[in-house]
Amino acid sequence: MTHLNTEAHNPEQLPIPDYKLPIVNRPTLIELKRIYDPRGNLSVVEENNELPFEIKRVFWIYDVPGGDSRGGHAHKELFQFIVATSGSFHVNVTDGINKYSYFLNHPFIGVLIPPGLWATQDDFSSGAVCMVIASDYYQEEDYIRNYDDYLKWIEEKV
């Protein structure tokens, strides 16, 4: 597992320091180990190894119509790790002040999004699959779905 400095990965993205786990308060690109094989490559994610949380839910988003976006919410407690298992898309993250944007197009690179950050995904290519690994089961009360409510929530936390 490698934590990438985004300047080395994509110079158009904002720089993020090279972190060691655990990671807090900002998104981080993580490059997963790749096992090369002429029959097809393999990447693995294990809880508390590549990711700083216990894996409780995995879901994927696909067949996103052109021009549509996904996400558009924050989580109060949930960690997410987002990977483009096929195709490509952008992941946009903010803490209400700083903005981060990641172009995901490799199945061995993902973005770790800690709790308390607002995230959206957009610019999905045809055939893109967005896989999300989450630290907890679905709980509607963990979501903040309105951006103005999110900014108020952030202010209350500080």
Backbone as ProteinMPNN parsed JSONL, in Angstrom:
{"seq_chain_A": "MTHLNTEAHNPEQLPIPDYKLPIVNRPTLIELKRIYDPRGNLSVVEENNELPFEIKRVFWIYDVPGGDSRGGHAHKELFQFIVATSGSFHVNVTDGINKYSYFLNHPFIGVLIPPGLWATQDDFSSGAVCMVIASDYYQEEDYIRNYDDYLKWIEEKV", "coords_chain_A": {"N_chain_A": [[0.837, -1.165, 0.0], [0.539, 2.2, -0.826], [0.626, 5.562, 0.041], [-0.246, 8.237, -1.807], [1.264, 11.262, -2.862], [-0.571, 13.741, -4.251], [0.486, 15.522, -6.108], [2.455, 14.127, -7.395], [0.93, 12.241, -8.621], [-1.062, 13.515, -10.188], [-0.616, 16.515, -11.545], [-2.546, 18.528, -11.728], [-4.157, 18.381, -9.563], [-4.859, 19.326, -6.149], [-2.196, 19.588, -3.761], [-1.538, 17.007, -1.394], [-0.295, 15.904, 1.656], [1.999, 13.11, 2.11], [0.732, 10.591, 3.854], [0.734, 8.533, 6.816], [-1.171, 5.83, 8.124], [-3.259, 6.312, 11.043], [-5.587, 8.308, 9.12], [-6.847, 11.561, 9.132], [-9.342, 14.102, 8.764], [-8.849, 14.936, 6.086], [-9.065, 14.087, 2.596], [-7.376, 11.283, 1.062], [-5.318, 9.94, -1.423], [-4.844, 6.539, -2.119], [-2.692, 4.067, -3.151], [-3.152, 0.819, -4.055], [-1.702, -2.405, -3.454], [-0.489, -4.202, -6.23], [-0.837, -7.255, -7.819], [0.787, -8.735, -10.267], [-0.053, -10.626, -13.12], [0.047, -12.669, -15.983], [-2.408, -13.597, -16.756], [-4.196, -11.803, -15.842], [-4.418, -9.012, -13.676], [-4.372, -8.429, -10.074], [-5.773, -6.792, -7.298], [-5.941, -6.018, -3.817], [-7.95, -5.277, -0.944], [-7.841, -4.968, 2.47], [-9.337, -4.875, 5.677], [-8.23, -2.614, 8.184], [-5.652, -2.789, 7.265], [-4.848, -1.894, 4.468], [-6.777, -0.014, 4.707], [-7.989, 2.21, 7.25], [-10.055, 1.18, 8.83], [-12.743, -0.98, 9.925], [-14.324, -3.037, 7.601], [-17.622, -2.786, 6.669], [-19.553, -2.504, 4.753], [-20.009, -2.747, 1.267], [-20.536, -1.26, -1.81], [-21.531, -0.508, -5.201], [-21.643, 1.81, -7.896], [-23.113, 2.298, -11.013], [-23.81, 2.616, -14.574], [-24.336, 5.381, -14.741], [-26.028, 8.122, -15.958], [-24.89, 10.256, -18.627], [-23.504, 13.37, -17.7], [-24.723, 13.42, -15.212], [-24.398, 13.454, -11.6], [-23.157, 11.879, -8.609], [-23.347, 11.066, -5.086], [-22.949, 13.92, -3.221], [-23.229, 14.581, -0.53], [-22.418, 14.417, 3.014], [-20.816, 12.49, 5.589], [-21.278, 11.891, 9.038], [-19.925, 10.089, 10.716], [-18.927, 8.003, 9.17], [-16.363, 6.349, 7.33], [-15.173, 6.276, 3.966], [-13.95, 4.508, 1.132], [-13.158, 5.05, -2.105], [-13.146, 3.725, -5.347], [-12.397, 3.548, -8.814], [-13.42, 0.954, -10.391], [-13.802, 0.318, -12.972], [-13.569, 2.164, -15.984], [-13.799, 5.758, -15.615], [-13.955, 8.651, -13.416], [-14.555, 11.739, -11.629], [-13.771, 12.601, -8.268], [-14.882, 14.818, -5.969], [-14.125, 16.722, -3.175], [-14.775, 18.482, -0.16], [-14.095, 20.418, 2.789], [-15.59, 22.479, 3.489], [-14.002, 24.663, 3.343], [-11.413, 24.097, 2.15], [-10.847, 22.629, -1.058], [-10.758, 19.594, -2.843], [-9.881, 17.633, -5.641], [-10.096, 14.656, -7.472], [-9.101, 12.591, -10.088], [-10.144, 9.549, -10.904], [-9.097, 6.611, -12.417], [-7.956, 4.135, -12.434], [-8.042, 0.792, -11.303], [-6.589, 0.232, -9.043], [-6.113, 2.41, -7.51], [-7.44, 4.523, -5.097], [-9.614, 6.825, -3.299], [-9.509, 7.762, -0.003], [-11.951, 8.816, 2.133], [-12.445, 10.508, 4.957], [-14.707, 10.8, 7.836], [-16.968, 13.636, 8.013], [-16.532, 15.182, 5.748], [-17.628, 16.694, 2.709], [-18.714, 15.17, -0.25], [-18.742, 14.586, -3.786], [-19.325, 12.799, -6.847], [-18.533, 12.935, -10.256], [-18.611, 13.43, -13.875], [-18.619, 10.867, -15.129], [-17.301, 8.274, -17.091], [-18.358, 6.405, -19.991], [-19.534, 3.249, -19.107], [-18.339, 3.297, -16.621], [-17.566, 2.175, -13.313], [-18.109, 2.73, -10.001], [-16.791, 1.831, -7.062], [-17.518, 1.589, -3.627], [-16.204, 1.317, -0.465], [-17.172, 0.936, 2.804], [-17.186, 2.019, 6.261], [-19.271, 1.376, 7.912], [-22.634, 0.083, 8.323], [-25.507, 1.004, 6.323], [-26.902, 3.953, 7.502], [-29.247, 6.231, 7.803], [-29.295, 8.463, 9.516], [-26.647, 9.202, 9.699], [-26.047, 10.69, 7.506], [-25.562, 13.879, 5.936], [-27.354, 15.734, 3.894], [-27.857, 18.189, 2.742], [-26.146, 20.988, 1.619], [-25.962, 23.53, 2.886], [-26.841, 22.858, 5.459], [-24.746, 21.173, 6.082], [-22.562, 23.002, 6.239], [-23.387, 24.458, 8.491], [-23.287, 22.413, 10.383], [-20.539, 21.871, 10.416], [-19.599, 24.325, 11.452], [-20.663, 24.163, 14.046], [-19.176, 22.09, 15.058], [-16.635, 23.124, 15.339]], "CA_chain_A": [[0.0, 0.0, 0.0], [1.279, 3.437, -0.898], [-0.16, 6.786, 0.11], [0.323, 9.068, -2.854], [1.198, 12.699, -2.908], [-1.3, 13.958, -5.495], [1.305, 16.235, -7.087], [3.155, 13.109, -8.175], [-0.055, 11.462, -9.369], [-1.716, 14.354, -11.165], [-0.233, 17.863, -11.17], [-3.678, 19.435, -11.712], [-4.854, 18.236, -8.301], [-4.253, 20.013, -5.015], [-1.245, 18.729, -3.052], [-1.894, 16.428, -0.113], [0.912, 15.256, 2.173], [2.109, 11.661, 2.146], [0.326, 10.245, 5.209], [0.715, 7.185, 7.374], [-2.441, 5.609, 8.806], [-4.591, 6.679, 10.578], [-5.721, 9.55, 8.383], [-7.991, 12.308, 9.629], [-9.684, 15.451, 8.323], [-8.657, 15.272, 4.675], [-9.031, 12.904, 1.742], [-6.037, 10.825, 0.701], [-5.191, 8.905, -2.449], [-4.12, 5.348, -1.696], [-2.401, 3.104, -4.213], [-3.195, -0.546, -3.543], [-0.735, -3.353, -3.987], [-0.911, -4.9, -7.451], [-0.208, -8.543, -8.083], [0.804, -8.86, -11.719], [-0.191, -11.984, -13.626], [-0.288, -12.579, -17.407], [-3.831, -13.943, -16.936], [-4.977, -10.688, -15.306], [-3.853, -8.507, -12.43], [-5.202, -8.532, -8.886], [-5.529, -5.867, -6.188], [-6.65, -6.467, -2.62], [-8.175, -4.349, 0.155], [-8.151, -5.656, 3.722], [-9.61, -3.922, 6.748], [-7.149, -2.299, 9.114], [-4.362, -2.956, 6.61], [-4.832, -0.786, 3.51], [-7.767, 0.966, 5.162], [-7.94, 2.371, 8.708], [-11.35, 0.896, 9.43], [-13.376, -2.278, 9.705], [-15.212, -2.978, 6.436], [-18.957, -3.286, 6.982], [-20.446, -2.413, 3.602], [-19.417, -2.482, -0.045], [-21.543, -1.081, -2.862], [-20.971, 0.073, -6.412], [-22.523, 2.67, -8.686], [-22.829, 2.071, -12.43], [-24.826, 3.119, -15.509], [-24.658, 6.772, -14.428], [-26.257, 8.852, -17.212], [-23.96, 11.343, -18.934], [-23.808, 14.666, -17.103], [-25.24, 13.289, -13.845], [-23.413, 13.281, -10.532], [-23.572, 11.04, -7.478], [-22.862, 11.593, -3.818], [-23.618, 15.157, -2.838], [-23.554, 14.501, 0.895], [-21.317, 14.167, 3.95], [-21.109, 11.533, 6.657], [-20.823, 12.338, 10.354], [-19.045, 9.095, 11.336], [-18.546, 6.96, 8.215], [-15.237, 6.41, 6.399], [-15.4, 5.663, 2.658], [-12.831, 4.365, 0.205], [-13.8, 5.054, -3.423], [-12.265, 3.232, -6.41], [-12.966, 3.335, -10.151], [-13.063, -0.408, -10.783], [-13.843, 0.339, -14.432], [-13.814, 3.511, -16.484], [-13.222, 6.884, -14.871], [-14.824, 9.708, -12.904], [-13.923, 12.655, -10.676], [-14.262, 12.668, -6.898], [-14.675, 16.172, -5.465], [-14.285, 16.691, -1.727], [-14.509, 19.741, 0.523], [-14.355, 20.52, 4.223], [-16.248, 23.769, 3.629], [-12.998, 25.695, 3.042], [-10.5, 23.525, 1.163], [-11.46, 21.77, -2.068], [-9.863, 18.595, -3.412], [-10.479, 16.937, -6.773], [-9.307, 13.495, -7.881], [-9.548, 11.87, -11.278], [-9.883, 8.127, -10.704], [-9.207, 5.836, -13.656], [-7.208, 2.89, -12.265], [-8.694, -0.007, -10.258], [-5.685, 0.031, -7.913], [-5.963, 3.69, -6.816], [-8.707, 5.013, -4.579], [-9.603, 7.972, -2.402], [-10.03, 7.562, 1.341], [-12.673, 10.004, 2.58], [-12.808, 10.365, 6.367], [-15.97, 11.451, 8.205], [-17.011, 15.091, 8.137], [-16.224, 15.853, 4.487], [-18.67, 16.683, 1.682], [-18.141, 14.567, -1.462], [-19.557, 14.284, -4.969], [-18.645, 12.138, -7.949], [-19.119, 13.367, -11.521], [-17.868, 13.183, -15.118], [-18.475, 9.423, -15.308], [-17.13, 7.791, -18.458], [-19.255, 5.312, -20.361], [-19.112, 1.977, -18.531], [-17.634, 3.474, -15.34], [-18.086, 1.544, -12.105], [-17.576, 3.357, -8.801], [-16.949, 0.953, -5.907], [-17.348, 2.279, -2.355], [-16.025, 0.463, 0.711], [-17.599, 1.796, 3.904], [-16.856, 1.572, 7.613], [-20.451, 1.013, 8.682], [-23.844, -0.229, 7.576], [-26.282, 2.186, 5.961], [-27.657, 4.59, 8.582], [-29.677, 7.524, 7.274], [-28.964, 9.548, 10.453], [-25.249, 9.571, 9.529], [-25.931, 11.516, 6.311], [-25.949, 15.288, 5.824], [-27.656, 15.775, 2.456], [-28.014, 19.568, 2.3], [-24.843, 21.626, 1.81], [-26.068, 24.579, 3.907], [-26.87, 22.143, 6.745], [-23.381, 20.694, 6.298], [-21.748, 24.12, 6.705], [-23.806, 24.737, 9.88], [-22.772, 21.297, 11.194], [-19.102, 22.115, 10.554], [-19.435, 25.448, 12.385], [-20.981, 23.681, 15.395], [-18.092, 21.19, 15.484], [-15.395, 23.873, 15.595]], "C_chain_A": [[0.885, 1.23, 0.0], [0.313, 4.592, -0.79], [0.506, 7.773, -0.829], [0.252, 10.542, -2.514], [0.551, 13.012, -4.242], [-0.505, 14.731, -6.524], [2.044, 15.23, -7.972], [2.183, 12.33, -9.046], [-0.693, 12.276, -10.49], [-1.446, 15.812, -10.792], [-1.394, 18.849, -11.138], [-4.429, 19.377, -10.385], [-4.125, 18.996, -7.203], [-3.309, 19.076, -4.278], [-1.798, 18.261, -1.711], [-0.664, 15.698, 0.39], [0.838, 13.735, 2.121], [1.876, 11.219, 3.586], [0.61, 8.801, 5.552], [-0.64, 7.033, 8.06], [-2.267, 5.866, 10.293], [-4.616, 8.071, 9.941], [-6.955, 10.267, 8.906], [-8.117, 13.63, 8.898], [-9.389, 15.821, 6.873], [-8.646, 13.982, 3.858], [-7.6, 12.546, 1.379], [-6.125, 9.777, -0.398], [-4.374, 7.751, -1.887], [-3.941, 4.441, -2.9], [-2.318, 1.723, -3.578], [-2.108, -1.399, -4.179], [-1.332, -4.019, -5.228], [-0.12, -6.19, -7.571], [-0.341, -8.776, -9.586], [0.748, -10.336, -12.107], [-0.562, -11.877, -15.099], [-1.761, -12.911, -17.688], [-4.753, -12.831, -16.467], [-4.449, -10.295, -13.943], [-4.867, -8.546, -11.296], [-4.789, -7.457, -7.897], [-6.425, -6.277, -5.036], [-6.809, -5.31, -1.642], [-8.561, -5.176, 1.369], [-8.353, -4.62, 4.817], [-8.423, -3.818, 7.692], [-5.767, -2.62, 8.561], [-4.207, -1.803, 5.615], [-5.747, 0.347, 3.971], [-7.787, 1.029, 6.685], [-9.281, 2.102, 9.389], [-11.782, -0.535, 9.133], [-14.365, -2.125, 8.552], [-16.56, -3.6, 6.806], [-19.906, -3.257, 5.786], [-19.631, -2.113, 2.36], [-20.57, -2.326, -1.028], [-20.866, -0.454, -4.061], [-22.066, 0.774, -7.181], [-22.13, 2.486, -10.143], [-23.995, 2.576, -13.266], [-25.27, 4.536, -15.165], [-24.857, 7.518, -15.75], [-25.269, 10.0, -17.388], [-24.424, 12.653, -18.325], [-24.346, 14.597, -15.686], [-24.103, 13.145, -12.85], [-24.02, 12.416, -9.441], [-22.972, 11.629, -6.208], [-23.654, 12.827, -3.462], [-24.106, 15.094, -1.401], [-22.266, 14.331, 1.701], [-21.786, 13.107, 4.93], [-20.532, 12.057, 7.959], [-19.776, 11.398, 10.941], [-18.394, 8.121, 10.352], [-17.279, 7.3, 7.433], [-15.671, 5.754, 5.095], [-14.085, 5.58, 1.907], [-13.452, 4.149, -1.167], [-12.772, 4.69, -4.487], [-13.043, 3.171, -7.723], [-12.548, 1.934, -10.591], [-13.107, -0.581, -12.293], [-14.129, 1.764, -14.87], [-13.175, 4.581, -15.611], [-14.31, 7.839, -14.399], [-13.996, 10.597, -11.983], [-14.586, 12.504, -9.314], [-13.88, 14.054, -6.375], [-15.035, 16.201, -3.99], [-13.994, 18.072, -1.167], [-14.789, 19.602, 2.016], [-15.074, 21.83, 4.529], [-15.317, 24.926, 3.332], [-12.094, 25.21, 1.909], [-11.26, 22.61, 0.21], [-10.394, 20.869, -2.666], [-10.599, 17.914, -4.558], [-9.535, 15.841, -7.24], [-9.935, 12.886, -9.125], [-9.155, 10.407, -11.089], [-10.101, 7.377, -12.013], [-8.37, 4.559, -13.623], [-7.849, 2.088, -11.137], [-7.798, -0.287, -9.054], [-5.386, 1.338, -7.171], [-7.335, 4.165, -6.365], [-8.501, 6.204, -3.67], [-10.237, 7.566, -1.082], [-10.662, 8.877, 1.792], [-13.08, 9.783, 4.038], [-14.146, 11.05, 6.663], [-15.838, 12.971, 8.219], [-16.655, 15.857, 6.886], [-17.377, 15.678, 3.503], [-18.053, 16.139, 0.393], [-19.195, 14.384, -2.551], [-18.681, 13.542, -5.97], [-19.336, 12.59, -9.234], [-18.198, 13.04, -12.687], [-17.591, 11.695, -15.321], [-18.293, 9.088, -16.785], [-18.169, 6.705, -18.731], [-18.709, 4.006, -19.787], [-18.387, 2.093, -17.201], [-18.363, 2.736, -14.217], [-17.344, 2.156, -10.919], [-17.854, 2.424, -7.626], [-16.648, 1.744, -4.638], [-17.262, 1.236, -1.244], [-16.251, 1.355, 1.916], [-17.35, 1.154, 5.261], [-18.075, 1.185, 8.444], [-21.595, 0.666, 7.742], [-24.569, 1.077, 7.253], [-27.081, 2.667, 7.174], [-28.006, 6.0, 8.122], [-29.279, 8.677, 8.198], [-27.498, 9.984, 10.372], [-25.045, 10.541, 8.366], [-26.287, 12.972, 6.591], [-26.123, 15.526, 4.335], [-27.833, 17.184, 1.893], [-26.717, 20.312, 2.616], [-24.885, 22.747, 2.851], [-26.116, 23.96, 5.304], [-25.479, 21.622, 7.096], [-22.495, 21.811, 6.848], [-22.097, 24.503, 8.146], [-23.252, 23.661, 10.811], [-21.27, 21.464, 11.456], [-18.851, 23.237, 11.564], [-19.678, 25.014, 13.828], [-19.878, 22.789, 15.94], [-16.851, 21.949, 15.929], [-15.468, 24.659, 16.887]], "O_chain_A": [[1.866, 1.298, 0.74], [-0.718, 4.602, -1.463], [1.68, 8.106, -0.666], [-0.73, 11.004, -1.934], [1.065, 12.592, -5.279], [-0.786, 14.615, -7.717], [2.233, 15.469, -9.165], [2.567, 11.812, -10.095], [-0.847, 11.787, -11.609], [-2.002, 16.299, -9.808], [-1.244, 19.928, -10.565], [-5.258, 20.245, -10.113], [-2.93, 19.274, -7.309], [-3.59, 17.882, -4.176], [-2.443, 19.023, -0.99], [-0.045, 14.946, -0.363], [-0.246, 13.152, 2.093], [2.725, 11.445, 4.447], [0.712, 7.95, 4.669], [-1.199, 8.022, 8.533], [-1.162, 5.645, 10.788], [-3.748, 8.902, 10.211], [-7.998, 9.644, 9.102], [-7.121, 14.209, 8.464], [-9.669, 16.953, 6.476], [-8.27, 12.921, 4.358], [-6.716, 13.403, 1.388], [-6.915, 8.837, -0.309], [-3.339, 7.961, -1.255], [-4.904, 4.09, -3.581], [-1.513, 1.489, -2.677], [-1.66, -1.138, -5.295], [-2.516, -4.352, -5.267], [1.104, -6.206, -7.441], [-1.438, -8.987, -10.102], [1.412, -11.179, -11.503], [-1.417, -11.062, -15.444], [-2.292, -12.547, -18.737], [-5.964, -12.905, -16.67], [-4.075, -11.154, -13.145], [-6.069, -8.678, -11.527], [-3.599, -7.232, -7.679], [-7.517, -6.809, -5.235], [-5.923, -4.464, -1.52], [-9.488, -5.984, 1.313], [-7.64, -3.619, 4.882], [-7.718, -4.792, 7.958], [-4.806, -2.713, 9.324], [-3.502, -0.836, 5.901], [-5.514, 1.516, 3.661], [-7.619, 0.004, 7.345], [-9.604, 2.722, 10.402], [-11.266, -1.197, 8.233], [-15.156, -1.182, 8.534], [-16.64, -4.764, 7.198], [-20.947, -3.914, 5.803], [-18.685, -1.326, 2.395], [-21.472, -3.161, -1.074], [-19.758, 0.072, -3.954], [-23.238, 0.399, -7.132], [-20.945, 2.513, -10.475], [-25.046, 2.924, -12.728], [-26.451, 4.86, -15.284], [-23.949, 7.545, -16.581], [-24.864, 10.636, -16.416], [-25.599, 13.007, -18.42], [-24.421, 15.626, -15.014], [-22.989, 12.763, -13.208], [-25.237, 12.247, -9.364], [-22.187, 12.576, -6.258], [-24.883, 12.793, -3.406], [-25.228, 15.492, -1.087], [-21.184, 14.132, 1.149], [-22.981, 12.857, 5.083], [-19.429, 12.603, 7.983], [-18.837, 11.853, 11.594], [-17.399, 7.481, 10.691], [-17.14, 8.415, 6.93], [-16.441, 4.794, 5.104], [-13.224, 6.451, 2.023], [-14.186, 3.182, -1.376], [-11.68, 5.256, -4.536], [-14.212, 2.786, -7.739], [-11.446, 1.747, -11.106], [-12.518, -1.517, -12.833], [-14.857, 2.489, -14.192], [-12.157, 4.352, -14.958], [-15.43, 7.836, -14.909], [-12.877, 10.249, -11.607], [-15.797, 12.306, -9.214], [-12.704, 14.414, -6.343], [-16.116, 15.761, -3.598], [-13.083, 18.758, -1.63], [-15.604, 18.785, 2.443], [-15.159, 22.243, 5.685], [-15.771, 26.045, 3.095], [-12.019, 25.83, 0.848], [-12.191, 21.91, 0.609], [-9.281, 21.306, -2.959], [-11.797, 17.649, -4.462], [-8.332, 16.06, -7.388], [-11.149, 12.695, -9.197], [-7.971, 10.069, -11.112], [-11.155, 7.492, -12.638], [-8.104, 3.966, -14.668], [-8.172, 2.663, -10.098], [-8.219, -0.984, -8.131], [-4.512, 1.375, -6.305], [-8.278, 4.205, -7.155], [-7.375, 6.552, -3.314], [-11.369, 7.082, -1.049], [-10.002, 9.916, 1.831], [-13.956, 8.967, 4.323], [-14.657, 11.798, 5.829], [-14.751, 13.517, 8.41], [-16.489, 17.076, 6.944], [-18.022, 14.631, 3.474], [-16.984, 16.592, -0.016], [-20.357, 14.075, -2.285], [-17.455, 13.646, -5.94], [-20.565, 12.627, -9.305], [-17.135, 12.447, -12.504], [-16.469, 11.305, -15.645], [-19.048, 9.567, -17.631], [-18.776, 6.161, -17.808], [-17.532, 3.699, -19.971], [-17.87, 1.097, -16.695], [-19.592, 2.681, -14.175], [-16.116, 2.107, -10.843], [-19.006, 2.241, -7.233], [-15.659, 2.474, -4.57], [-18.139, 0.383, -1.107], [-15.615, 2.399, 2.053], [-17.309, -0.068, 5.398], [-17.924, 0.712, 9.571], [-21.537, 0.917, 6.538], [-24.279, 2.121, 7.837], [-27.828, 1.906, 7.788], [-27.134, 6.866, 8.062], [-28.957, 9.762, 7.715], [-27.139, 11.027, 10.918], [-23.981, 11.15, 8.252], [-27.189, 13.264, 7.376], [-25.143, 15.52, 3.589], [-27.948, 17.348, 0.678], [-26.239, 20.274, 3.75], [-23.938, 22.899, 3.623], [-25.499, 24.481, 6.233], [-25.081, 21.627, 8.261], [-21.759, 21.599, 7.811], [-21.211, 24.835, 8.932], [-22.796, 23.971, 11.912], [-20.792, 21.231, 12.567], [-17.988, 23.111, 12.432], [-18.971, 25.455, 14.733], [-19.666, 22.733, 17.152], [-16.104, 21.482, 16.788], [-14.51, 25.342, 17.248]]}, "name": "protein", "num_of_chains": 1, "seq": "MTHLNTEAHNPEQLPIPDYKLPIVNRPTLIELKRIYDPRGNLSVVEENNELPFEIKRVFWIYDVPGGDSRGGHAHKELFQFIVATSGSFHVNVTDGINKYSYFLNHPFIGVLIPPGLWATQDDFSSGAVCMVIASDYYQEEDYIRNYDDYLKWIEEKV"}
